[in-house]
Amino acid sequence: MKRYNDYELSEMAYKNWKLESKEQIKYIKTFVEDGNVKFEDVEELGYEIKGYLDMSGEWDEGDLIYDFTDYAKQNLEALSVSLV
């Protein structure tokens, strides 16, 4: 059995996060049309964004294992969403 060092583990975590992140961003984009979000979708979009940000930082019994929230925030900023 191969043992991984911290760098290898962090790279694996990032690759897994990145794959999941792409799927979540794709779903979040379904709420956005031409940069706008319908009023009735705002609450659902808020839940999805919160879940996406929560998924971007992994905790184990109060200890932060990895934190990709900066990357997640950059992905969300690239969406260019207007809540009007």
Buried (B, 14 or more C-beta within 10 A) or exposed (E): EEEEEEEEEEEEBBEEBEEEBEEBBEEBEEBBEEEEBEEEBEEBBEEBBEEBBEBBBBEEEEEEEBEBBEBBEEBBEEBEBEEE
